[in-house]
Amino acid sequence: MNAELRTSELRVVAIGDADSFVKWSASLLDAVPGIRRHMLLVRTPLTVSREQEHMALAGTSFGGESVTRLGFDEVRGWLQGHLPDVVVLAGRGHFVRLIARVIDRLPQRPVVVSGLPGMSIPALRGALEYRRESDLLVLHSHREIRAFEALADRLGIVVPTALATLPYARTASTASALSRSRAGAVDAVGSGASDRDQRMPRGGLAVAERERRGTDLIFAAQALVPAERHEREALVDILRRAAAARPNRRVVVKLRSRPGEAETHLERDAYAELLANRPANLVFSYEPMALALSRAEGLVTVSSTAAVEAIARGIPVIALNTFGVEKSLLNTVFVGSGLLGGADDVVARRFRHPEADWMHDNYFHAPHESDWWSRVQELVTLRRGGALPAKVVPTGRGGALRAAWHRKSVLGSEDRSVAGTLALGIGAPLVDGILGMRRARGRAGEDTWADITTDYTLEPRPQKDPVRR
C-alpha cells in the first residue's frame, strides 16, 4: 500500500434506507479512523423515520451535515458531485442492486462494498446473488465466511469476502459509553471504538458488568421469527409467565419500530397487538438496545443479533429453542454455544454465558483478524491504478420491463412512472409464482432450509417477506 493512500482521508459514503442497515453501516464506518464519512438515506417505503435515524446514528460521529436525505433520482448527481472513493451499499438485496446500477453509470467508479447488518447464518442465496457485483462483501464471523464461500462455490459466483468485527460486539465499557450518549449525555469522543479497542470477554462477566447488574429481562423481538401466529402467542405466554414469576422485576419487550414506522422486515402478528392486555411489569421499549441492556439481568431471543450485543457486555443470554432449532428459525448459529434454553429457563431466568470456542468462530474473533478495511484500501489502490475492473450489473432477462419492475418494487410510491406501475402489475404475479414453485420444490433435500448439514440454503425464505410495502 502506498504512503499517499495511508495518509490521505478517503471519502467513504454509506447509502441505505432501512433501520438495521443504517445502524450497521454507521457503526461499521465509525470504527475506521481518518476517513471522511457521509450517509445517504434514499427515500423508499423502508426509509428510517427521523426518530429511527436518531436512534440508529446515536453514539456515532454521523449526524447533521454528514447525513443527506434524497430521492433515488438524485443519487447519481450527488455521487458525481462528491466523487467518493468507497461506497458501502447498506440495504436489502433489491435496494443494493438498484443502487449498483446507478454506480455503473458513474464516469469515476468508487470501490463498492456491501454487507449484512447482523448474524447471517444460514447464508441465503438471495443475499449473495444481489451483492455479487460488489467489489467486497463484508461478513462478521469465520463461520459466515465459510458459509458464504461454500454457497458461492455451489452457485458458481465469485464474490471476494472479508472479515469485520460486528459493530455491536463491543466491550461493556464501550457499550456503556454508547448508552450514555444515546440517553442524551455528552460523548467527548463522538465516535465508535476501533477494532483494536474491541476485546471479546473471556472467562465470564466483564468487570463493568460485575460492578453493575440490572434486573430487567429483555426480550429482543423479531419480525420474521417465530413466523406463525400460534407460535407468537405461545411466546407471549412465556413472557407473561416470566412477569408473573417475578412481579417486582420487569420483562421488557424491546421493539424495533413504533406504530406507523417501517423496519427492514415486514412483521405480522405484532407483539404490541398480542400484548394489548398485560401485567404492569411487562412493558414495551423503543429505546436503543444499548440503553435497554444497561438495565438488563439477561436477554432472551429466538435469533436476534442483540444476543451478540449482550454477550459483548457480559450479559447472559437465553436463545429460545421452544420452537425448535432449525435454519428457518435462524437459530442454528447457536448450536454449540451453550445458550439454548426453553420456556421454563426463561420463566426461572436461568440465563447462560457462551462457550469460548463458539465465541471465536461466531462473531468474537480477535480484533487483528478483521481485515475488511485493509482489503478496502488495497482495492482503492488497485482502482486508482486502473487494475480493478468494474463488476457491472448485467441487464438480465426482461430488459426494460424487468428494470422498471425492479425500480418500482424497491421505491414504491417514490417511483411515479407509468412503466413502473405497468411492470409491477405484470411482474408481481409472475415473481410470486416463481417463488412459490421454488418453495414447493425445495421442501426437503440437499441445500434447503430443511438440510441441517449446511450453513447455507438455495431456497427462498419460507417466511413471506415482500420487497414491496
C-alpha positions as CSV (number, residue, x, y, z in Angstrom):
1,M,0.0,0.0,0.0
2,N,1.5,3.4,-0.9
3,A,2.1,6.2,1.5
4,E,-0.2,8.6,-0.2
5,L,-3.2,6.3,0.4
6,R,-2.2,5.7,4.0
7,T,-2.0,9.4,4.9
8,S,-4.9,10.7,2.8
9,E,-8.5,11.0,4.0
10,L,-10.6,8.6,1.9
11,R,-14.1,9.7,1.1
12,V,-16.5,6.9,2.2
13,V,-20.2,7.1,1.7
14,A,-22.8,4.7,3.1
15,I,-26.1,4.5,1.1
16,G,-29.0,3.0,2.9
17,D,-32.7,3.1,3.8
18,A,-33.9,0.6,6.3
19,D,-33.2,0.9,10.0
20,S,-31.0,-2.1,10.7
21,F,-28.8,-1.3,7.7
22,V,-28.4,2.3,8.6
23,K,-27.4,1.4,12.1
24,W,-24.9,-1.3,10.8
25,S,-23.2,0.9,8.2
26,A,-22.9,3.9,10.5
27,S,-21.3,1.7,13.2
28,L,-19.1,0.0,10.7
29,L,-17.7,3.2,9.3
30,D,-17.5,4.9,12.6
31,A,-14.8,2.4,13.7
32,V,-12.5,3.4,10.9
33,P,-10.2,6.3,11.8
34,G,-9.1,9.1,9.4
35,I,-11.8,8.9,6.8
36,R,-14.4,11.4,5.7
37,R,-17.8,9.7,6.3
38,H,-21.2,10.5,4.9
39,M,-24.5,8.8,5.0
40,L,-27.1,9.0,2.1
41,L,-30.6,8.0,3.1
42,V,-32.6,7.2,0.0
43,R,-36.4,7.5,0.1
44,T,-38.1,4.2,-0.1
45,P,-41.0,2.6,1.9
46,L,-38.4,1.3,4.3
47,T,-36.5,4.6,4.9
48,V,-35.9,5.3,8.6
49,S,-38.1,8.0,10.2
50,R,-36.3,10.9,11.9
51,E,-36.6,9.2,15.2
52,Q,-35.3,5.9,13.9
53,E,-32.4,7.8,12.2
54,H,-31.6,9.5,15.6
55,M,-31.6,6.1,17.3
56,A,-29.5,4.4,14.6
57,L,-26.8,7.1,14.4
58,A,-26.6,8.0,18.1
59,G,-23.3,7.3,19.6
60,T,-21.5,7.6,16.2
61,S,-19.9,10.6,14.5
62,F,-22.8,10.7,12.0
63,G,-25.3,13.5,12.2
64,G,-26.1,17.0,11.0
65,E,-24.2,17.8,7.8
66,S,-22.8,14.2,7.5
67,V,-26.3,12.8,6.7
68,T,-28.3,13.6,3.5
69,R,-31.8,12.5,2.6
70,L,-32.6,12.4,-1.1
71,G,-34.7,10.7,-3.7
72,F,-33.4,7.9,-5.9
73,D,-33.2,10.1,-9.0
74,E,-30.8,12.4,-7.1
75,V,-28.3,9.7,-6.1
76,R,-26.3,9.8,-9.3
77,G,-25.9,13.5,-9.3
78,W,-24.8,13.6,-5.7
79,L,-22.2,10.9,-6.3
80,Q,-20.9,12.6,-9.4
81,G,-20.6,15.8,-7.4
82,H,-18.8,14.3,-4.4
83,L,-16.7,11.6,-6.0
84,P,-16.4,9.1,-3.1
85,D,-13.5,6.6,-3.1
86,V,-15.7,4.0,-1.4
87,V,-19.4,3.3,-1.3
88,V,-21.0,1.0,1.2
89,L,-24.3,-0.3,-0.1
90,A,-26.5,-0.8,3.0
91,G,-29.9,-2.2,2.2
92,R,-31.8,-5.3,1.3
93,G,-30.7,-7.1,-1.8
94,H,-33.1,-5.4,-4.3
95,F,-32.0,-2.0,-3.0
96,V,-28.3,-2.9,-3.3
97,R,-28.7,-3.9,-6.9
98,L,-30.8,-0.8,-7.8
99,I,-28.1,1.5,-6.4
100,A,-25.4,-0.6,-8.1
101,R,-27.0,0.2,-11.4
102,V,-26.6,3.9,-10.6
103,I,-22.9,3.4,-9.8
104,D,-22.5,1.6,-13.1
105,R,-23.3,4.9,-14.9
106,L,-20.7,7.0,-13.0
107,P,-17.7,8.2,-15.0
108,Q,-15.5,7.7,-12.0
109,R,-16.3,4.5,-10.2
110,P,-15.8,4.0,-6.5
111,V,-14.9,0.8,-4.7
112,V,-18.3,-0.9,-4.0
113,V,-18.6,-2.7,-0.6
114,S,-21.8,-4.4,0.7
115,G,-22.7,-6.4,3.7
116,L,-25.4,-7.7,6.1
117,P,-26.4,-6.0,9.3
118,G,-26.4,-8.9,11.7
119,M,-25.9,-12.6,12.2
120,S,-26.2,-14.2,8.7
121,I,-26.4,-17.9,9.3
122,P,-27.7,-19.5,7.3
123,A,-26.2,-17.8,4.3
124,L,-29.0,-17.0,1.9
125,R,-28.9,-17.4,-1.9
126,G,-30.6,-14.0,-2.5
127,A,-28.2,-12.2,-0.1
128,L,-25.3,-13.4,-2.2
129,E,-26.8,-13.0,-5.6
130,Y,-28.0,-9.5,-5.2
131,R,-24.5,-8.5,-3.9
132,R,-22.4,-10.4,-6.5
133,E,-21.4,-7.2,-8.3
134,S,-19.8,-5.8,-5.2
135,D,-16.0,-5.5,-5.1
136,L,-16.1,-6.8,-1.5
137,L,-18.7,-8.5,0.7
138,V,-18.2,-7.8,4.4
139,L,-19.1,-10.6,6.8
140,H,-18.7,-10.9,10.6
141,S,-17.5,-14.3,11.6
142,H,-15.2,-17.1,10.4
143,R,-18.3,-19.3,10.2
144,E,-20.1,-16.8,7.9
145,I,-17.0,-16.6,5.7
146,R,-17.1,-20.4,5.3
147,A,-20.8,-20.4,4.7
148,F,-20.9,-17.7,2.0
149,E,-17.8,-19.2,0.3
150,A,-19.4,-22.6,0.2
151,L,-22.6,-21.0,-1.2
152,A,-20.7,-19.0,-3.8
153,D,-18.9,-22.2,-4.9
154,R,-22.2,-24.0,-5.1
155,L,-23.7,-21.2,-7.3
156,G,-20.6,-20.6,-9.4
157,I,-20.3,-17.0,-8.1
158,V,-17.1,-15.1,-7.4
159,V,-17.5,-12.5,-4.6
160,P,-14.5,-11.6,-2.6
161,T,-15.3,-11.7,1.2
162,A,-13.6,-10.0,4.2
163,L,-14.0,-10.2,7.9
164,A,-15.1,-7.4,10.2
165,T,-16.0,-7.2,13.8
166,L,-19.7,-7.0,14.1
167,P,-20.3,-3.4,15.2
168,Y,-22.4,-4.5,18.2
169,A,-19.8,-6.8,19.5
170,R,-18.5,-4.2,21.9
171,T,-17.0,-4.4,25.4
172,A,-19.0,-3.4,28.4
173,S,-17.1,-0.2,28.8
174,T,-17.6,0.8,25.1
175,A,-21.3,-0.1,25.2
176,S,-21.8,1.8,28.5
177,A,-20.4,4.9,26.9
178,L,-22.6,4.4,23.9
179,S,-25.6,4.0,26.2
180,R,-24.9,7.3,28.0
181,S,-24.5,9.0,24.6
182,R,-27.8,7.6,23.4
183,A,-29.5,8.7,26.6
184,G,-28.6,12.3,25.8
185,A,-25.3,12.7,27.7
186,V,-22.3,14.3,26.0
187,D,-19.9,12.0,24.3
188,A,-16.5,13.6,24.4
189,V,-15.1,11.3,21.7
190,G,-18.0,11.2,19.4
191,S,-17.1,8.0,17.6
192,G,-17.2,4.3,18.0
193,A,-14.3,2.2,19.1
194,S,-11.8,1.0,16.6
195,D,-11.2,-2.7,16.0
196,R,-8.2,-2.6,18.3
197,D,-10.3,-1.4,21.2
198,Q,-12.9,-4.2,20.9
199,R,-11.9,-7.0,23.1
200,M,-14.0,-10.1,23.5
201,P,-14.9,-11.1,27.1
202,R,-13.2,-14.2,28.4
203,G,-13.9,-16.2,31.5
204,G,-17.3,-14.8,32.5
205,L,-18.7,-11.3,33.0
206,A,-16.8,-8.2,32.0
207,V,-15.6,-6.2,35.0
208,A,-18.0,-3.4,34.5
209,E,-20.9,-5.8,34.4
210,R,-19.9,-7.4,37.7
211,E,-20.0,-4.0,39.3
212,R,-23.4,-3.1,37.9
213,R,-26.1,-5.6,37.2
214,G,-29.6,-4.8,36.0
215,T,-32.8,-6.5,36.8
216,D,-34.7,-6.4,33.5
217,L,-35.4,-9.5,31.4
218,I,-35.0,-8.1,27.9
219,F,-36.8,-9.9,25.1
220,A,-35.4,-8.9,21.7
221,A,-38.4,-9.2,19.4
222,Q,-38.1,-10.1,15.7
223,A,-40.3,-9.6,12.7
224,L,-39.6,-12.9,10.9
225,V,-39.3,-15.5,13.7
226,P,-41.2,-17.2,15.0
227,A,-43.5,-16.8,12.0
228,E,-46.8,-18.4,12.8
229,R,-49.4,-16.6,15.0
230,H,-49.8,-19.6,17.3
231,E,-46.0,-19.6,18.0
232,R,-46.0,-15.8,18.7
233,E,-49.0,-16.3,21.0
234,A,-47.0,-19.1,22.8
235,L,-44.0,-16.8,23.1
236,V,-46.3,-14.1,24.6
237,D,-47.5,-16.7,27.2
238,I,-43.9,-17.4,28.2
239,L,-43.3,-13.7,28.7
240,R,-46.5,-13.4,30.8
241,R,-45.3,-16.3,32.9
242,A,-41.9,-14.7,33.4
243,A,-43.6,-11.5,34.5
244,A,-45.9,-13.3,37.0
245,A,-43.0,-15.3,38.4
246,R,-41.1,-12.1,39.4
247,P,-43.7,-9.3,39.8
248,N,-41.0,-7.0,41.3
249,R,-38.9,-7.2,38.2
250,R,-39.6,-6.0,34.7
251,V,-40.0,-8.1,31.5
252,V,-39.1,-5.7,28.7
253,V,-40.3,-6.4,25.1
254,K,-37.7,-4.5,23.0
255,L,-39.4,-3.5,19.7
256,R,-37.6,-2.1,16.7
257,S,-40.3,0.3,15.4
258,R,-43.2,2.4,16.7
259,P,-46.6,2.0,15.2
260,G,-46.5,3.6,11.7
261,E,-42.8,3.2,11.3
262,A,-41.2,0.8,8.8
263,E,-38.5,-1.7,9.5
264,T,-36.3,-4.0,7.4
265,H,-38.6,-7.0,7.5
266,L,-42.4,-7.0,7.5
267,E,-43.9,-8.0,10.8
268,R,-47.2,-9.9,11.1
269,D,-49.0,-10.5,14.4
270,A,-47.1,-7.8,16.2
271,Y,-46.3,-8.1,19.9
272,A,-48.0,-4.7,20.6
273,E,-51.2,-6.3,19.4
274,L,-50.7,-9.7,21.1
275,L,-49.9,-8.0,24.4
276,A,-52.6,-5.3,24.4
277,N,-53.5,-6.5,27.9
278,R,-50.5,-7.3,30.0
279,P,-49.3,-7.1,33.6
280,A,-47.8,-3.8,34.8
281,N,-44.3,-5.2,34.9
282,L,-44.4,-6.4,31.3
283,V,-43.6,-3.3,29.3
284,F,-42.6,-2.2,25.8
285,S,-39.4,-0.4,24.9
286,Y,-38.4,1.5,21.8
287,E,-35.1,2.8,23.1
288,P,-31.8,1.8,21.6
289,M,-30.8,-1.8,22.5
290,A,-27.6,-0.5,24.1
291,L,-29.6,1.6,26.6
292,A,-32.1,-1.3,27.3
293,L,-29.1,-3.6,28.0
294,S,-27.7,-1.2,30.6
295,R,-30.6,-2.3,32.9
296,A,-30.6,-5.9,31.9
297,E,-30.3,-9.0,34.1
298,G,-30.3,-11.1,30.9
299,L,-31.6,-11.2,27.3
300,V,-34.0,-13.6,25.7
301,T,-34.3,-14.0,21.9
302,V,-35.0,-16.6,19.2
303,S,-32.2,-15.4,17.0
304,S,-31.7,-11.7,17.2
305,T,-28.2,-10.1,16.7
306,A,-29.0,-8.4,20.1
307,A,-27.6,-11.7,21.6
308,V,-24.1,-10.7,20.3
309,E,-24.5,-7.2,21.8
310,A,-25.4,-8.7,25.1
311,I,-22.6,-11.2,25.1
312,A,-20.1,-8.5,24.3
313,R,-21.2,-6.7,27.5
314,G,-21.0,-9.9,29.7
315,I,-24.8,-10.0,29.9
316,P,-26.1,-13.6,29.9
317,V,-28.5,-14.9,27.2
318,I,-31.2,-17.5,26.6
319,A,-31.5,-18.4,22.9
320,L,-35.0,-19.8,23.0
321,N,-35.4,-23.3,21.5
322,T,-39.1,-23.8,22.4
323,F,-40.0,-23.8,18.7
324,G,-37.0,-26.0,17.6
325,V,-33.5,-25.3,16.3
326,E,-33.6,-25.1,12.6
327,K,-32.5,-22.9,9.7
328,S,-36.0,-21.4,9.2
329,L,-35.8,-20.0,12.8
330,L,-32.4,-18.5,12.1
331,N,-31.1,-20.1,15.3
332,T,-28.8,-22.9,14.1
333,V,-26.0,-20.4,14.8
334,F,-26.4,-21.0,18.5
335,V,-25.7,-24.8,18.3
336,G,-22.7,-25.4,20.5
337,S,-22.9,-22.0,22.2
338,G,-24.3,-23.2,25.5
339,L,-27.0,-20.5,25.2
340,L,-30.0,-22.6,24.1
341,G,-32.8,-22.9,26.6
342,G,-36.6,-23.4,26.8
343,A,-39.6,-21.7,28.3
344,D,-39.0,-22.9,31.9
345,D,-35.5,-21.4,31.7
346,V,-36.9,-18.1,30.7
347,V,-39.5,-18.1,33.5
348,A,-36.8,-19.0,36.0
349,R,-34.4,-16.5,34.5
350,R,-31.7,-19.2,34.0
351,F,-29.5,-17.1,31.7
352,R,-26.3,-18.5,30.3
353,H,-22.8,-17.4,29.1
354,P,-21.4,-18.7,25.8
355,E,-18.7,-21.3,25.3
356,A,-15.3,-19.8,24.4
357,D,-14.7,-22.0,21.4
358,W,-18.1,-21.0,19.9
359,M,-17.3,-17.3,20.5
360,H,-14.1,-17.3,18.4
361,D,-15.9,-18.9,15.4
362,N,-19.0,-16.8,15.9
363,Y,-18.5,-13.0,16.0
364,F,-15.9,-12.8,18.8
365,H,-12.7,-13.4,16.8
366,A,-9.6,-11.5,17.8
367,P,-9.6,-7.8,16.6
368,H,-6.4,-8.3,14.4
369,E,-8.3,-10.9,12.4
370,S,-10.7,-8.3,11.0
371,D,-9.2,-7.5,7.6
372,W,-12.1,-5.7,5.8
373,W,-10.7,-2.2,5.9
374,S,-7.2,-3.2,4.8
375,R,-8.8,-5.1,1.9
376,V,-10.8,-1.9,1.0
377,Q,-7.6,0.2,1.0
378,E,-6.0,-2.4,-1.3
379,L,-9.0,-2.2,-3.7
380,V,-8.9,1.6,-3.7
381,T,-5.2,1.5,-4.7
382,L,-6.0,-1.0,-7.5
383,R,-8.9,1.0,-8.8
384,R,-6.8,4.2,-8.8
385,G,-4.2,2.4,-10.8
386,G,-6.7,1.0,-13.3
387,A,-6.1,-2.6,-12.2
388,L,-9.6,-3.3,-10.7
389,P,-12.2,-4.0,-13.4
390,A,-15.7,-2.8,-12.7
391,K,-18.2,-5.5,-11.8
392,V,-21.2,-4.2,-13.8
393,V,-24.8,-5.4,-13.1
394,P,-26.0,-7.4,-16.2
395,T,-29.2,-6.3,-18.0
396,G,-30.8,-9.7,-17.4
397,R,-33.9,-11.2,-18.8
398,G,-36.9,-9.0,-19.3
399,G,-34.9,-5.9,-20.3
400,A,-36.6,-2.5,-19.7
401,L,-39.7,-4.1,-18.3
402,R,-37.8,-6.0,-15.6
403,A,-35.8,-2.9,-14.8
404,A,-39.0,-0.9,-14.3
405,W,-40.4,-3.7,-12.1
406,H,-37.3,-3.7,-10.0
407,R,-37.3,0.0,-9.5
408,K,-41.0,0.2,-8.6
409,S,-40.6,-2.8,-6.2
410,V,-37.9,-1.0,-4.3
411,L,-39.1,2.6,-4.4
412,G,-42.8,2.0,-4.1
413,S,-44.7,5.3,-4.3
414,E,-41.5,7.2,-4.7
415,D,-41.5,5.8,-8.3
416,R,-44.3,7.6,-10.1
417,S,-43.5,6.3,-13.6
418,V,-46.2,4.7,-15.8
419,A,-43.7,2.0,-16.8
420,G,-43.1,1.1,-13.2
421,T,-46.9,0.8,-12.4
422,L,-47.4,-1.3,-15.6
423,A,-44.4,-3.6,-14.9
424,L,-45.4,-4.1,-11.2
425,G,-48.9,-5.2,-12.3
426,I,-47.5,-7.7,-14.8
427,G,-44.4,-8.8,-12.9
428,A,-45.7,-9.2,-9.3
429,P,-47.8,-12.3,-10.1
430,L,-45.0,-13.9,-12.1
431,V,-42.5,-13.4,-9.3
432,D,-44.8,-14.7,-6.7
433,G,-45.5,-17.8,-8.9
434,I,-41.8,-18.4,-9.4
435,L,-41.0,-18.1,-5.7
436,G,-43.9,-20.4,-4.9
437,M,-42.6,-23.1,-7.3
438,R,-39.1,-22.8,-5.8
439,R,-40.5,-23.2,-2.3
440,A,-42.6,-26.3,-3.3
441,R,-39.5,-27.9,-5.0
442,G,-37.3,-27.3,-2.0
443,R,-39.3,-28.5,1.0
444,A,-36.7,-31.2,1.6
445,G,-33.3,-32.4,0.4
446,E,-29.8,-31.1,-0.1
447,D,-29.0,-27.4,0.3
448,T,-32.5,-26.4,1.5
449,W,-33.9,-24.9,4.7
450,A,-34.6,-28.4,5.9
451,D,-31.0,-29.6,5.4
452,I,-29.2,-29.1,8.7
453,T,-25.9,-30.3,7.4
454,T,-25.0,-27.0,5.8
455,D,-24.9,-23.3,6.9
456,Y,-26.5,-22.1,3.7
457,T,-29.6,-22.5,1.7
458,L,-30.5,-22.3,-2.0
459,E,-34.3,-21.8,-1.4
460,P,-36.2,-18.6,-1.0
461,R,-37.2,-17.7,2.6
462,P,-40.0,-19.9,3.9
463,Q,-41.4,-16.7,5.6
464,K,-43.0,-14.3,3.1
465,D,-41.1,-11.1,3.4
466,P,-42.1,-8.9,0.5
467,V,-39.9,-6.4,-1.2
468,R,-42.9,-4.2,-1.9
469,R,-44.6,-2.4,1.1
